[in-house]
């Protein structure tokens, strides 16, 4: 079973948006829900993947294919992932 197959489609979308560096507020706007719902998605994602933080989740997604990790789900006009040189961990 692939890592993203453990998650629902919305959870995969949320994880991909976290990997892209979006905040809970930005993700809630993209998905069309509340920040609390995003927090609930994140808690479920963390439990299913065995990660403890947004940073660990982003690293997990990056380590499992990054942009290709989400499979066939289309995100419409959302911004693409940041180039590696633009990622600033701890900045």
Gaussian input, Z-matrix of N, CA and C with variables (Angstrom, degrees):
# hf/3-21g

backbone

0 1
 N
 C     1     B1
 C     2     B2     1     A1
 N     3     B3     2     A2     1     D1
 C     4     B4     3     A3     2     D2
 C     5     B5     4     A4     3     D3
 N     6     B6     5     A5     4     D4
 C     7     B7     6     A6     5     D5
 C     8     B8     7     A7     6     D6
 N     9     B9     8     A8     7     D7
 C    10    B10     9     A9     8     D8
 C    11    B11    10    A10     9     D9
 N    12    B12    11    A11    10    D10
 C    13    B13    12    A12    11    D11
 C    14    B14    13    A13    12    D12
 N    15    B15    14    A14    13    D13
 C    16    B16    15    A15    14    D14
 C    17    B17    16    A16    15    D15
 N    18    B18    17    A17    16    D16
 C    19    B19    18    A18    17    D17
 C    20    B20    19    A19    18    D18
 N    21    B21    20    A20    19    D19
 C    22    B22    21    A21    20    D20
 C    23    B23    22    A22    21    D21
 N    24    B24    23    A23    22    D22
 C    25    B25    24    A24    23    D23
 C    26    B26    25    A25    24    D24
 N    27    B27    26    A26    25    D25
 C    28    B28    27    A27    26    D26
 C    29    B29    28    A28    27    D27
 N    30    B30    29    A29    28    D28
 C    31    B31    30    A30    29    D29
 C    32    B32    31    A31    30    D30
 N    33    B33    32    A32    31    D31
 C    34    B34    33    A33    32    D32
 C    35    B35    34    A34    33    D33
 N    36    B36    35    A35    34    D34
 C    37    B37    36    A36    35    D35
 C    38    B38    37    A37    36    D36
 N    39    B39    38    A38    37    D37
 C    40    B40    39    A39    38    D38
 C    41    B41    40    A40    39    D39
 N    42    B42    41    A41    40    D40
 C    43    B43    42    A42    41    D41
 C    44    B44    43    A43    42    D42
 N    45    B45    44    A44    43    D43
 C    46    B46    45    A45    44    D44
 C    47    B47    46    A46    45    D45
 N    48    B48    47    A47    46    D46
 C    49    B49    48    A48    47    D47
 C    50    B50    49    A49    48    D48
 N    51    B51    50    A50    49    D49
 C    52    B52    51    A51    50    D50
 C    53    B53    52    A52    51    D51
 N    54    B54    53    A53    52    D52
 C    55    B55    54    A54    53    D53
 C    56    B56    55    A55    54    D54
 N    57    B57    56    A56    55    D55
 C    58    B58    57    A57    56    D56
 C    59    B59    58    A58    57    D57
 N    60    B60    59    A59    58    D58
 C    61    B61    60    A60    59    D59
 C    62    B62    61    A61    60    D60
 N    63    B63    62    A62    61    D61
 C    64    B64    63    A63    62    D62
 C    65    B65    64    A64    63    D63
 N    66    B66    65    A65    64    D64
 C    67    B67    66    A66    65    D65
 C    68    B68    67    A67    66    D66
 N    69    B69    68    A68    67    D67
 C    70    B70    69    A69    68    D68
 C    71    B71    70    A70    69    D69
 N    72    B72    71    A71    70    D70
 C    73    B73    72    A72    71    D71
 C    74    B74    73    A73    72    D72
 N    75    B75    74    A74    73    D73
 C    76    B76    75    A75    74    D74
 C    77    B77    76    A76    75    D75
 N    78    B78    77    A77    76    D76
 C    79    B79    78    A78    77    D77
 C    80    B80    79    A79    78    D78
 N    81    B81    80    A80    79    D79
 C    82    B82    81    A81    80    D80
 C    83    B83    82    A82    81    D81
 N    84    B84    83    A83    82    D82
 C    85    B85    84    A84    83    D83
 C    86    B86    85    A85    84    D84
 N    87    B87    86    A86    85    D85
 C    88    B88    87    A87    86    D86
 C    89    B89    88    A88    87    D87
 N    90    B90    89    A89    88    D88
 C    91    B91    90    A90    89    D89
 C    92    B92    91    A91    90    D90
 N    93    B93    92    A92    91    D91
 C    94    B94    93    A93    92    D92
 C    95    B95    94    A94    93    D93
 N    96    B96    95    A95    94    D94
 C    97    B97    96    A96    95    D95
 C    98    B98    97    A97    96    D96
 N    99    B99    98    A98    97    D97
 C   100   B100    99    A99    98    D98
 C   101   B101   100   A100    99    D99
 N   102   B102   101   A101   100   D100
 C   103   B103   102   A102   101   D101
 C   104   B104   103   A103   102   D102
 N   105   B105   104   A104   103   D103
 C   106   B106   105   A105   104   D104
 C   107   B107   106   A106   105   D105
 N   108   B108   107   A107   106   D106
 C   109   B109   108   A108   107   D107
 C   110   B110   109   A109   108   D108
 N   111   B111   110   A110   109   D109
 C   112   B112   111   A111   110   D110
 C   113   B113   112   A112   111   D111
 N   114   B114   113   A113   112   D112
 C   115   B115   114   A114   113   D113
 C   116   B116   115   A115   114   D114
 N   117   B117   116   A116   115   D115
 C   118   B118   117   A117   116   D116
 C   119   B119   118   A118   117   D117
 N   120   B120   119   A119   118   D118
 C   121   B121   120   A120   119   D119
 C   122   B122   121   A121   120   D120
 N   123   B123   122   A122   121   D121
 C   124   B124   123   A123   122   D122
 C   125   B125   124   A124   123   D123
 N   126   B126   125   A125   124   D124
 C   127   B127   126   A126   125   D125
 C   128   B128   127   A127   126   D126
 N   129   B129   128   A128   127   D127
 C   130   B130   129   A129   128   D128
 C   131   B131   130   A130   129   D129
 N   132   B132   131   A131   130   D130
 C   133   B133   132   A132   131   D131
 C   134   B134   133   A133   132   D132
 N   135   B135   134   A134   133   D133
 C   136   B136   135   A135   134   D134
 C   137   B137   136   A136   135   D135
 N   138   B138   137   A137   136   D136
 C   139   B139   138   A138   137   D137
 C   140   B140   139   A139   138   D138
 N   141   B141   140   A140   139   D139
 C   142   B142   141   A141   140   D140
 C   143   B143   142   A142   141   D141
 N   144   B144   143   A143   142   D142
 C   145   B145   144   A144   143   D143
 C   146   B146   145   A145   144   D144
 N   147   B147   146   A146   145   D145
 C   148   B148   147   A147   146   D146
 C   149   B149   148   A148   147   D147
 N   150   B150   149   A149   148   D148
 C   151   B151   150   A150   149   D149
 C   152   B152   151   A151   150   D150
 N   153   B153   152   A152   151   D151
 C   154   B154   153   A153   152   D152
 C   155   B155   154   A154   153   D153
 N   156   B156   155   A155   154   D154
 C   157   B157   156   A156   155   D155
 C   158   B158   157   A157   156   D156
 N   159   B159   158   A158   157   D157
 C   160   B160   159   A159   158   D158
 C   161   B161   160   A160   159   D159
 N   162   B162   161   A161   160   D160
 C   163   B163   162   A162   161   D161
 C   164   B164   163   A163   162   D162
 N   165   B165   164   A164   163   D163
 C   166   B166   165   A165   164   D164
 C   167   B167   166   A166   165   D165
 N   168   B168   167   A167   166   D166
 C   169   B169   168   A168   167   D167
 C   170   B170   169   A169   168   D168
 N   171   B171   170   A170   169   D169
 C   172   B172   171   A171   170   D170
 C   173   B173   172   A172   171   D171
 N   174   B174   173   A173   172   D172
 C   175   B175   174   A174   173   D173
 C   176   B176   175   A175   174   D174
 N   177   B177   176   A176   175   D175
 C   178   B178   177   A177   176   D176
 C   179   B179   178   A178   177   D177
 N   180   B180   179   A179   178   D178
 C   181   B181   180   A180   179   D179
 C   182   B182   181   A181   180   D180
 N   183   B183   182   A182   181   D181
 C   184   B184   183   A183   182   D182
 C   185   B185   184   A184   183   D183
 N   186   B186   185   A185   184   D184
 C   187   B187   186   A186   185   D185
 C   188   B188   187   A187   186   D186
 N   189   B189   188   A188   187   D187
 C   190   B190   189   A189   188   D188
 C   191   B191   190   A190   189   D189
 N   192   B192   191   A191   190   D190
 C   193   B193   192   A192   191   D191
 C   194   B194   193   A193   192   D192
 N   195   B195   194   A194   193   D193
 C   196   B196   195   A195   194   D194
 C   197   B197   196   A196   195   D195
 N   198   B198   197   A197   196   D196
 C   199   B199   198   A198   197   D197
 C   200   B200   199   A199   198   D198
 N   201   B201   200   A200   199   D199
 C   202   B202   201   A201   200   D200
 C   203   B203   202   A202   201   D201
 N   204   B204   203   A203   202   D202
 C   205   B205   204   A204   203   D203
 C   206   B206   205   A205   204   D204
 N   207   B207   206   A206   205   D205
 C   208   B208   207   A207   206   D206
 C   209   B209   208   A208   207   D207
 N   210   B210   209   A209   208   D208
 C   211   B211   210   A210   209   D209
 C   212   B212   211   A211   210   D210
 N   213   B213   212   A212   211   D211
 C   214   B214   213   A213   212   D212
 C   215   B215   214   A214   213   D213
 N   216   B216   215   A215   214   D214
 C   217   B217   216   A216   215   D215
 C   218   B218   217   A217   216   D216
 N   219   B219   218   A218   217   D217
 C   220   B220   219   A219   218   D218
 C   221   B221   220   A220   219   D219
 N   222   B222   221   A221   220   D220
 C   223   B223   222   A222   221   D221
 C   224   B224   223   A223   222   D222
 N   225   B225   224   A224   223   D223
 C   226   B226   225   A225   224   D224
 C   227   B227   226   A226   225   D225
 N   228   B228   227   A227   226   D226
 C   229   B229   228   A228   227   D227
 C   230   B230   229   A229   228   D228
 N   231   B231   230   A230   229   D229
 C   232   B232   231   A231   230   D230
 C   233   B233   232   A232   231   D231
 N   234   B234   233   A233   232   D232
 C   235   B235   234   A234   233   D233
 C   236   B236   235   A235   234   D234
 N   237   B237   236   A236   235   D235
 C   238   B238   237   A237   236   D236
 C   239   B239   238   A238   237   D237
 N   240   B240   239   A239   238   D238
 C   241   B241   240   A240   239   D239
 C   242   B242   241   A241   240   D240
 N   243   B243   242   A242   241   D241
 C   244   B244   243   A243   242   D242
 C   245   B245   244   A244   243   D243
 N   246   B246   245   A245   244   D244
 C   247   B247   246   A246   245   D245
 C   248   B248   247   A247   246   D246
 N   249   B249   248   A248   247   D247
 C   250   B250   249   A249   248   D248
 C   251   B251   250   A250   249   D249
 N   252   B252   251   A251   250   D250
 C   253   B253   252   A252   251   D251
 C   254   B254   253   A253   252   D252
 N   255   B255   254   A254   253   D253
 C   256   B256   255   A255   254   D254
 C   257   B257   256   A256   255   D255
 N   258   B258   257   A257   256   D256
 C   259   B259   258   A258   257   D257
 C   260   B260   259   A259   258   D258
 N   261   B261   260   A260   259   D259
 C   262   B262   261   A261   260   D260
 C   263   B263   262   A262   261   D261
 N   264   B264   263   A263   262   D262
 C   265   B265   264   A264   263   D263
 C   266   B266   265   A265   264   D264
 N   267   B267   266   A266   265   D265
 C   268   B268   267   A267   266   D266
 C   269   B269   268   A268   267   D267
 N   270   B270   269   A269   268   D268
 C   271   B271   270   A270   269   D269
 C   272   B272   271   A271   270   D270

   B1=1.4537
   B2=1.5286
   B3=1.3219
   B4=1.4575
   B5=1.5294
   B6=1.3483
   B7=1.4662
   B8=1.5209
   B9=1.3259
   B10=1.4631
   B11=1.5249
   B12=1.3350
   B13=1.4623
   B14=1.5223
   B15=1.3259
   B16=1.4616
   B17=1.5239
   B18=1.3200
   B19=1.4553
   B20=1.5215
   B21=1.3372
   B22=1.4606
   B23=1.5284
   B24=1.3213
   B25=1.4699
   B26=1.5237
   B27=1.3214
   B28=1.4697
   B29=1.5233
   B30=1.3332
   B31=1.4527
   B32=1.5190
   B33=1.3216
   B34=1.4674
   B35=1.5236
   B36=1.3258
   B37=1.4592
   B38=1.5261
   B39=1.3301
   B40=1.4619
   B41=1.5255
   B42=1.3200
   B43=1.4637
   B44=1.5276
   B45=1.3235
   B46=1.4643
   B47=1.5289
   B48=1.3200
   B49=1.4628
   B50=1.5290
   B51=1.3285
   B52=1.4692
   B53=1.5311
   B54=1.3175
   B55=1.4687
   B56=1.5278
   B57=1.3278
   B58=1.4631
   B59=1.5241
   B60=1.3348
   B61=1.4660
   B62=1.5111
   B63=1.3232
   B64=1.4547
   B65=1.5186
   B66=1.3325
   B67=1.4619
   B68=1.5281
   B69=1.3421
   B70=1.4641
   B71=1.5247
   B72=1.3132
   B73=1.4655
   B74=1.5326
   B75=1.3234
   B76=1.4663
   B77=1.5318
   B78=1.3263
   B79=1.4625
   B80=1.5191
   B81=1.3336
   B82=1.4649
   B83=1.5271
   B84=1.3226
   B85=1.4623
   B86=1.5257
   B87=1.3229
   B88=1.4679
   B89=1.5267
   B90=1.3221
   B91=1.4624
   B92=1.5290
   B93=1.3185
   B94=1.4602
   B95=1.5144
   B96=1.3436
   B97=1.4600
   B98=1.5241
   B99=1.3212
   B100=1.4670
   B101=1.5316
   B102=1.3257
   B103=1.4612
   B104=1.5247
   B105=1.3345
   B106=1.4603
   B107=1.5263
   B108=1.3219
   B109=1.4655
   B110=1.5298
   B111=1.3225
   B112=1.4698
   B113=1.5236
   B114=1.3302
   B115=1.4645
   B116=1.5244
   B117=1.3348
   B118=1.4632
   B119=1.5261
   B120=1.3360
   B121=1.4695
   B122=1.5288
   B123=1.3306
   B124=1.4652
   B125=1.5269
   B126=1.3279
   B127=1.4619
   B128=1.5303
   B129=1.3498
   B130=1.4663
   B131=1.5261
   B132=1.3270
   B133=1.4755
   B134=1.5237
   B135=1.3340
   B136=1.4674
   B137=1.5246
   B138=1.3415
   B139=1.4667
   B140=1.5274
   B141=1.3234
   B142=1.4671
   B143=1.5262
   B144=1.3376
   B145=1.4617
   B146=1.5227
   B147=1.3290
   B148=1.4600
   B149=1.5127
   B150=1.3207
   B151=1.4619
   B152=1.5216
   B153=1.3342
   B154=1.4567
   B155=1.5266
   B156=1.3313
   B157=1.4662
   B158=1.5244
   B159=1.3295
   B160=1.4619
   B161=1.5230
   B162=1.3335
   B163=1.4643
   B164=1.5236
   B165=1.3304
   B166=1.4651
   B167=1.5219
   B168=1.3344
   B169=1.4634
   B170=1.5298
   B171=1.3289
   B172=1.4662
   B173=1.5272
   B174=1.3210
   B175=1.4645
   B176=1.5244
   B177=1.3212
   B178=1.4658
   B179=1.5263
   B180=1.3376
   B181=1.4706
   B182=1.5261
   B183=1.3319
   B184=1.4670
   B185=1.5235
   B186=1.3206
   B187=1.4514
   B188=1.5224
   B189=1.3222
   B190=1.4628
   B191=1.5262
   B192=1.3023
   B193=1.4490
   B194=1.5090
   B195=1.3262
   B196=1.4570
   B197=1.5117
   B198=1.3218
   B199=1.4646
   B200=1.5223
   B201=1.3225
   B202=1.4630
   B203=1.5292
   B204=1.3139
   B205=1.4586
   B206=1.5167
   B207=1.3098
   B208=1.4562
   B209=1.5166
   B210=1.3144
   B211=1.4614
   B212=1.5144
   B213=1.3306
   B214=1.4524
   B215=1.5181
   B216=1.3223
   B217=1.4640
   B218=1.5183
   B219=1.3104
   B220=1.4650
   B221=1.5185
   B222=1.3116
   B223=1.4468
   B224=1.5305
   B225=1.2954
   B226=1.4557
   B227=1.5100
   B228=1.3331
   B229=1.4592
   B230=1.5228
   B231=1.3094
   B232=1.4499
   B233=1.5227
   B234=1.3376
   B235=1.4653
   B236=1.5142
   B237=1.3048
   B238=1.4574
   B239=1.5150
   B240=1.3134
   B241=1.4586
   B242=1.5183
   B243=1.3154
   B244=1.4522
   B245=1.5163
   B246=1.3270
   B247=1.4631
   B248=1.5272
   B249=1.3068
   B250=1.4575
   B251=1.5125
   B252=1.3156
   B253=1.4591
   B254=1.5212
   B255=1.3516
   B256=1.4557
   B257=1.5135
   B258=1.3242
   B259=1.4545
   B260=1.5263
   B261=1.3084
   B262=1.4526
   B263=1.5322
   B264=1.2964
   B265=1.4582
   B266=1.5044
   B267=1.3324
   B268=1.4531
   B269=1.5179
   B270=1.3210
   B271=1.4695
   B272=1.5005
   A1=108.89
   A2=116.19
   A3=121.66
   A4=109.24
   A5=117.75
   A6=120.14
   A7=113.61
   A8=117.11
   A9=118.01
   A10=112.06
   A11=118.48
   A12=120.83
   A13=112.06
   A14=117.73
   A15=121.86
   A16=111.65
   A17=116.17
   A18=121.83
   A19=111.45
   A20=114.99
   A21=119.56
   A22=108.50
   A23=116.33
   A24=120.34
   A25=111.15
   A26=117.65
   A27=120.65
   A28=110.87
   A29=117.20
   A30=120.24
   A31=111.11
   A32=116.94
   A33=120.72
   A34=109.35
   A35=116.70
   A36=120.73
   A37=110.44
   A38=117.61
   A39=121.19
   A40=110.15
   A41=117.82
   A42=121.16
   A43=111.08
   A44=116.66
   A45=120.47
   A46=111.01
   A47=116.95
   A48=120.28
   A49=111.17
   A50=117.40
   A51=120.39
   A52=108.74
   A53=116.72
   A54=121.09
   A55=110.96
   A56=116.92
   A57=121.06
   A58=112.08
   A59=117.20
   A60=120.58
   A61=114.98
   A62=117.89
   A63=120.02
   A64=111.46
   A65=115.79
   A66=122.13
   A67=109.73
   A68=115.85
   A69=119.41
   A70=111.04
   A71=116.80
   A72=120.46
   A73=110.78
   A74=116.83
   A75=120.61
   A76=110.95
   A77=116.40
   A78=120.43
   A79=110.43
   A80=117.23
   A81=120.07
   A82=111.29
   A83=117.13
   A84=120.75
   A85=110.81
   A86=116.92
   A87=121.64
   A88=110.41
   A89=116.29
   A90=120.62
   A91=111.65
   A92=116.85
   A93=120.41
   A94=112.80
   A95=115.67
   A96=120.72
   A97=108.26
   A98=117.16
   A99=121.11
   A100=110.86
   A101=114.64
   A102=119.62
   A103=110.90
   A104=117.85
   A105=120.27
   A106=110.98
   A107=116.97
   A108=120.27
   A109=109.67
   A110=117.26
   A111=120.88
   A112=109.87
   A113=117.49
   A114=120.66
   A115=110.68
   A116=116.76
   A117=120.51
   A118=110.88
   A119=116.39
   A120=119.95
   A121=110.13
   A122=116.16
   A123=120.07
   A124=111.31
   A125=117.35
   A126=120.17
   A127=110.52
   A128=116.29
   A129=120.66
   A130=111.44
   A131=116.51
   A132=121.29
   A133=109.94
   A134=116.47
   A135=120.47
   A136=110.39
   A137=116.34
   A138=120.61
   A139=111.62
   A140=116.56
   A141=120.76
   A142=112.83
   A143=116.93
   A144=120.33
   A145=113.34
   A146=117.19
   A147=120.12
   A148=113.88
   A149=116.80
   A150=121.25
   A151=108.56
   A152=116.34
   A153=121.27
   A154=114.55
   A155=117.73
   A156=119.55
   A157=110.69
   A158=115.07
   A159=120.90
   A160=110.62
   A161=116.48
   A162=120.11
   A163=110.33
   A164=117.04
   A165=119.53
   A166=110.82
   A167=116.93
   A168=120.25
   A169=110.15
   A170=117.04
   A171=120.70
   A172=110.72
   A173=117.03
   A174=120.76
   A175=111.16
   A176=116.66
   A177=121.10
   A178=110.24
   A179=115.99
   A180=120.15
   A181=109.77
   A182=117.06
   A183=120.67
   A184=110.93
   A185=116.56
   A186=120.86
   A187=114.40
   A188=116.29
   A189=121.01
   A190=111.94
   A191=116.72
   A192=119.69
   A193=116.40
   A194=118.33
   A195=120.37
   A196=112.89
   A197=117.07
   A198=122.23
   A199=112.38
   A200=118.67
   A201=121.33
   A202=111.79
   A203=118.00
   A204=122.81
   A205=112.29
   A206=116.57
   A207=118.82
   A208=113.82
   A209=118.34
   A210=120.52
   A211=112.55
   A212=117.43
   A213=120.82
   A214=115.90
   A215=118.89
   A216=119.92
   A217=109.92
   A218=115.98
   A219=121.99
   A220=109.18
   A221=116.70
   A222=121.12
   A223=112.41
   A224=118.68
   A225=120.78
   A226=111.61
   A227=116.58
   A228=120.64
   A229=112.92
   A230=118.39
   A231=119.19
   A232=110.53
   A233=116.03
   A234=118.52
   A235=111.32
   A236=115.79
   A237=121.38
   A238=111.02
   A239=116.71
   A240=120.29
   A241=111.53
   A242=114.64
   A243=119.78
   A244=109.97
   A245=117.85
   A246=119.21
   A247=108.78
   A248=116.90
   A249=121.78
   A250=111.83
   A251=117.57
   A252=119.52
   A253=113.07
   A254=118.41
   A255=120.81
   A256=112.63
   A257=118.17
   A258=120.80
   A259=108.71
   A260=115.89
   A261=120.43
   A262=108.35
   A263=115.24
   A264=119.93
   A265=108.37
   A266=115.39
   A267=120.67
   A268=113.55
   A269=117.75
   A270=120.40
   A271=110.77
   D1=127.53
   D2=177.54
   D3=-71.02
   D4=151.59
   D5=-178.39
   D6=-54.15
   D7=-41.96
   D8=-176.92
   D9=-73.76
   D10=-14.55
   D11=177.72
   D12=-73.82
   D13=-15.09
   D14=176.16
   D15=-76.64
   D16=-16.53
   D17=-173.22
   D18=-106.44
   D19=155.87
   D20=171.95
   D21=-73.01
   D22=168.70
   D23=179.31
   D24=-59.80
   D25=-41.40
   D26=179.50
   D27=-66.59
   D28=-39.24
   D29=178.48
   D30=-64.02
   D31=-39.14
   D32=176.59
   D33=-62.83
   D34=-43.34
   D35=179.73
   D36=-62.72
   D37=-45.37
   D38=179.20
   D39=-61.97
   D40=-45.54
   D41=-179.96
   D42=-60.16
   D43=-42.29
   D44=179.31
   D45=-64.69
   D46=-38.55
   D47=179.33
   D48=-70.19
   D49=-34.98
   D50=173.55
   D51=-62.49
   D52=-45.05
   D53=178.67
   D54=-58.78
   D55=-34.24
   D56=179.20
   D57=-76.25
   D58=-6.07
   D59=175.74
   D60=94.73
   D61=12.61
   D62=-178.71
   D63=-80.76
   D64=147.56
   D65=178.20
   D66=-80.74
   D67=168.14
   D68=176.55
   D69=-58.16
   D70=-40.06
   D71=179.89
   D72=-63.59
   D73=-44.94
   D74=178.78
   D75=-63.55
   D76=-42.03
   D77=179.13
   D78=-63.90
   D79=-41.47
   D80=-179.96
   D81=-63.28
   D82=-33.67
   D83=176.83
   D84=-68.70
   D85=-43.25
   D86=179.87
   D87=-62.56
   D88=-45.23
   D89=-176.08
   D90=-81.01
   D91=-25.24
   D92=-179.85
   D93=84.23
   D94=43.22
   D95=179.75
   D96=-141.81
   D97=-168.42
   D98=-178.27
   D99=-95.11
   D100=163.23
   D101=176.88
   D102=-63.30
   D103=-33.29
   D104=179.42
   D105=-64.02
   D106=-39.22
   D107=177.46
   D108=-63.61
   D109=-39.69
   D110=177.59
   D111=-62.69
   D112=-42.29
   D113=177.02
   D114=-60.12
   D115=-39.56
   D116=177.45
   D117=-63.98
   D118=-44.51
   D119=176.38
   D120=-57.55
   D121=-45.73
   D122=-177.98
   D123=-62.38
   D124=-42.31
   D125=178.46
   D126=-59.40
   D127=-43.69
   D128=178.34
   D129=-64.64
   D130=-42.24
   D131=179.10
   D132=-62.15
   D133=-46.91
   D134=179.72
   D135=-57.17
   D136=-45.84
   D137=-179.68
   D138=-62.17
   D139=-46.01
   D140=-176.51
   D141=-67.67
   D142=-35.26
   D143=-175.91
   D144=-98.40
   D145=-8.42
   D146=179.27
   D147=72.54
   D148=34.70
   D149=175.78
   D150=-112.28
   D151=162.91
   D152=-173.31
   D153=-116.19
   D154=-11.13
   D155=-174.79
   D156=-151.25
   D157=168.66
   D158=176.37
   D159=-62.00
   D160=-38.69
   D161=179.00
   D162=-63.00
   D163=-46.64
   D164=178.04
   D165=-61.57
   D166=-38.38
   D167=178.22
   D168=-63.38
   D169=-46.32
   D170=179.76
   D171=-60.76
   D172=-41.93
   D173=177.98
   D174=-66.77
   D175=-36.80
   D176=177.87
   D177=-62.62
   D178=-48.27
   D179=179.21
   D180=-61.76
   D181=-45.26
   D182=179.50
   D183=-60.18
   D184=-39.30
   D185=-178.87
   D186=-75.07
   D187=-11.67
   D188=-179.64
   D189=-116.39
   D190=30.73
   D191=172.33
   D192=114.32
   D193=-10.42
   D194=177.87
   D195=55.31
   D196=-115.80
   D197=-176.48
   D198=-61.95
   D199=-30.78
   D200=-179.98
   D201=-84.58
   D202=-9.07
   D203=-175.53
   D204=-61.56
   D205=-34.03
   D206=-173.79
   D207=-81.22
   D208=-0.29
   D209=174.79
   D210=63.82
   D211=-134.73
   D212=-170.95
   D213=-81.71
   D214=-1.77
   D215=-177.06
   D216=-68.90
   D217=131.41
   D218=178.94
   D219=-99.83
   D220=137.62
   D221=179.92
   D222=-105.97
   D223=11.43
   D224=177.47
   D225=64.89
   D226=-122.88
   D227=-173.55
   D228=-101.50
   D229=17.51
   D230=179.01
   D231=-64.66
   D232=155.01
   D233=178.98
   D234=-66.19
   D235=149.92
   D236=178.36
   D237=-77.40
   D238=177.23
   D239=179.86
   D240=-67.51
   D241=153.18
   D242=177.61
   D243=-73.50
   D244=142.29
   D245=172.59
   D246=-60.80
   D247=149.28
   D248=-175.80
   D249=-54.22
   D250=-39.84
   D251=-177.88
   D252=-66.31
   D253=-15.94
   D254=179.47
   D255=-94.00
   D256=-10.75
   D257=177.87
   D258=-73.49
   D259=128.79
   D260=-179.27
   D261=-124.66
   D262=97.09
   D263=179.17
   D264=-80.36
   D265=126.19
   D266=178.88
   D267=80.67
   D268=9.12
   D269=179.45
   D270=-89.63

